[in-house]
């Protein structure tokens, strides 16, 4: 059913509660999972989230986006609020450059076993708590053919606004789940027939390009947080330690860049490539 567009001019309007305090990271990352919502920012991300099957709670647009989003508005199952840019900025706490926001309903995460069944290559992230890195890793995983992403319980939320934005909506393209308890649940990955490859700059690690084909036919690439990397327990749980060879005295890459290199390396020559 098409709902009428609702114009609002009061930033304190209780109907806009989903959009308040978007710049308060600590508040939003607690509140959004608890309330079962997330923010999609910009036309492209909104469309991708809807295409991925996330239900629309509401939209908040500036006037100039009414024509561009007319088809989405026509099928909207939630209210569409329209406000002046100044009002939107007062509600959200920042200037919304793309002028379009949507509050989306989260979906239950799939069981880990479901993601592992038939998967050839997955990414496993340990304690990656920076939303920009999460978004970059998901974008690389989608672009380079990873089948799923598994997150330790202390990883950042892939559906947090910054992560979604950096990934350009790729978080909607790659299925993911939380892997718990950590790191004991890594045994479930091995039991599913995947080789656990732990990324580390350690000299004793095998260069990615020297891995035998059998090691990457079905594998899980494990990556740790920026700086500390994988914990000792995670490294000990791995089947193989692997590294990206470095030059010019550089000791490591940003985890998002390292992930992209690793995803390409293990995916090269896959049967469906």
C-alpha positions in Angstrom: 0.0 0.0 0.0 1.4 3.4 -0.9 1.6 5.8 2.0 1.4 9.6 1.6 4.4 11.7 2.1 4.5 13.3 5.5 6.1 16.7 5.8 7.7 17.5 9.1 9.3 20.8 10.4 9.9 20.0 14.1 13.2 18.2 14.7 11.8 17.0 18.0 8.9 15.2 16.3 8.7 11.8 18.0 8.1 10.1 14.7 11.7 10.8 13.8 13.2 9.0 16.8 14.9 6.4 14.6 17.1 9.2 13.1 18.2 11.1 16.3 21.8 11.3 17.5 23.3 9.5 14.5 26.8 10.9 15.3 26.8 9.4 18.8 28.6 6.2 17.9 28.5 4.5 21.3 24.8 5.2 21.7 23.9 4.1 18.2 25.8 0.8 18.2 24.1 -0.1 21.4 20.7 1.1 20.4 20.4 -0.1 16.8 20.9 -3.8 17.5 18.7 -3.6 20.6 15.9 -2.0 18.7 16.4 -4.2 15.6 17.1 -1.3 13.2 19.9 0.1 11.1 20.4 3.2 8.9 20.7 3.2 5.2 22.2 6.5 3.8 21.9 7.5 0.2 19.8 6.4 -2.7 22.1 3.5 -3.8 22.4 2.1 -0.3 18.7 2.4 0.4 17.9 0.6 -2.9 20.4 -2.2 -2.2 19.1 -2.8 1.3 15.5 -3.1 0.0 16.7 -5.4 -2.8 18.3 -7.6 -0.2 15.0 -8.0 1.6 15.4 -5.7 4.6 11.9 -4.3 5.5 11.6 -0.5 5.5 10.6 1.1 8.8 10.6 4.7 7.4 12.4 7.2 5.2 13.6 10.7 5.9 14.2 12.7 2.7 14.9 16.3 1.7 12.6 17.7 -1.0 15.0 17.3 -3.9 15.0 13.5 -3.5 11.2 13.1 -4.0 11.5 12.6 -7.7 14.6 10.4 -7.6 13.0 8.1 -5.0 9.5 8.2 -6.5 9.4 4.5 -7.3 10.7 3.5 -3.8 8.1 5.9 -2.2 5.4 4.4 -4.4 6.0 0.9 -2.9 7.0 2.0 0.6 5.5 0.0 3.4 6.5 2.6 6.0 6.0 6.4 6.3 8.1 8.7 4.2 9.0 11.9 6.0 10.2 15.0 4.1 11.9 17.8 5.8 14.1 20.8 5.0 17.9 20.1 5.1 18.3 22.3 8.2 15.6 20.2 10.0 17.3 16.9 8.9 20.6 18.2 10.2 19.1 19.1 13.6 17.5 15.6 13.9 20.6 13.6 12.9 23.3 15.8 14.3 25.2 16.2 10.9 24.7 17.5 7.4 23.3 14.6 5.4 25.1 15.1 2.1 23.1 12.5 0.2 19.8 13.9 1.5 18.2 10.5 1.9 18.0 8.3 4.9 16.0 5.1 5.6 15.5 3.3 8.8 15.5 -0.4 8.0 14.5 -3.5 10.0 17.2 -6.0 10.7 16.8 -9.7 9.8 17.8 -12.6 12.0 21.4 -13.7 11.2 21.6 -17.1 9.5 23.1 -20.1 11.4 26.8 -20.5 10.9 26.3 -24.1 9.7 24.0 -22.8 7.0 26.7 -20.4 5.7 29.4 -23.0 5.8 27.4 -25.7 3.9 28.8 -25.6 0.4 30.9 -22.5 0.9 34.3 -22.6 -0.9 35.9 -19.5 0.7 34.9 -17.5 3.7 36.4 -14.6 5.7 36.7 -14.8 9.5 37.3 -11.6 11.4 38.5 -11.4 15.0 37.9 -8.2 17.1 37.8 -5.9 14.0 36.0 -3.1 15.8 36.5 -0.2 13.4 33.5 0.4 11.2 35.5 1.7 8.3 37.6 -1.4 8.2 34.5 -3.6 8.5 32.9 -1.8 5.5 36.1 -2.1 3.4 36.4 -5.8 4.2 32.8 -6.5 3.2 33.3 -4.6 0.0 36.3 -6.6 -0.9 34.6 -9.8 0.1 31.7 -9.1 -2.2 33.9 -7.9 -5.1 36.3 -10.8 -4.9 33.9 -13.7 -4.5 34.0 -14.7 -0.9 30.9 -16.7 0.1 30.4 -15.5 3.6 31.9 -13.5 6.5 32.1 -14.8 10.0 32.6 -12.4 12.9 33.9 -12.9 16.4 31.5 -11.6 19.0 33.5 -8.5 19.6 33.6 -7.3 16.0 31.9 -4.1 15.0 28.4 -4.1 13.6 28.4 -4.5 9.8 25.0 -2.7 9.6 26.2 0.4 11.4 25.8 3.4 9.2 29.5 4.0 8.6 30.2 0.4 7.7 27.3 0.3 5.3 28.4 3.5 3.7 32.0 2.5 3.3 31.0 -0.9 1.8 28.7 0.8 -0.7 26.0 -1.6 0.4 28.1 -4.7 -0.1 27.2 -5.7 3.5 23.9 -6.7 1.9 25.5 -8.9 -0.7 27.6 -11.2 1.4 25.9 -13.3 4.1 27.4 -13.1 7.6 27.0 -14.5 11.1 28.6 -14.3 14.5 30.9 -17.1 15.4 30.6 -18.0 19.0 31.9 -19.1 21.4 35.3 -17.6 20.3 37.7 -19.1 19.4 36.3 -22.6 20.2 33.7 -22.3 17.4 36.5 -22.3 14.8 36.4 -26.1 15.0 33.0 -25.9 13.3 34.7 -24.2 10.3 37.3 -27.0 10.1 34.7 -29.6 10.6 32.8 -28.2 7.6 35.9 -29.0 5.5 37.5 -25.6 5.2 41.3 -25.0 5.8 41.9 -22.2 8.4 44.4 -19.7 7.0 45.6 -17.2 9.6 46.9 -13.9 8.2 50.0 -12.7 10.0 53.2 -10.7 9.1 55.3 -13.3 11.0 58.4 -14.5 9.0 57.5 -18.1 9.6 54.2 -17.7 7.8 53.9 -19.1 4.2 53.6 -16.4 1.5 50.2 -16.5 0.0 51.4 -17.2 -3.5 53.3 -20.3 -2.3 50.2 -22.0 -0.9 49.3 -25.2 -2.7 46.1 -25.3 -4.6 44.7 -27.8 -2.2 45.0 -25.3 0.7 42.7 -22.8 -1.0 40.2 -25.0 -2.7 38.0 -24.6 0.4 39.4 -22.2 3.0 38.7 -19.6 5.6 40.9 -16.5 5.7 41.3 -15.2 9.2 42.1 -11.6 9.9 42.6 -9.7 13.1 42.1 -6.1 14.2 44.2 -3.2 12.9 47.5 -3.2 14.9 47.3 -6.2 17.2 46.3 -8.7 14.5 45.0 -12.1 15.4 45.3 -13.3 19.0 47.6 -16.2 20.0 44.5 -18.4 20.5 43.3 -17.7 17.0 46.7 -18.3 15.5 47.1 -21.6 17.4 43.7 -22.7 16.0 44.8 -22.2 12.4 45.9 -24.9 10.0 48.4 -22.6 8.3 49.9 -19.2 9.0 50.0 -17.1 5.8 51.4 -13.7 4.9 51.6 -11.1 2.2 55.2 -10.5 1.2 56.2 -6.9 1.8 58.7 -4.5 0.2 60.5 -1.2 0.9 60.5 -1.8 4.6 56.7 -1.8 5.0 55.8 -4.3 7.7 52.0 -4.7 7.0 49.0 -3.3 5.2 45.8 -1.8 6.5 43.5 -4.8 7.4 41.0 -3.8 4.6 43.8 -3.8 2.0 45.3 -7.0 3.4 41.9 -8.6 3.2 41.5 -7.6 -0.5 44.9 -9.1 -1.4 44.2 -12.3 0.5 40.7 -12.7 -1.0 42.1 -12.3 -4.5 44.9 -14.7 -3.8 42.8 -17.5 -2.5 40.1 -17.0 -5.1 42.3 -16.9 -8.1 41.5 -19.8 -10.5 38.3 -20.8 -8.7 36.1 -23.0 -10.9 33.3 -20.3 -11.2 35.7 -17.4 -11.8 
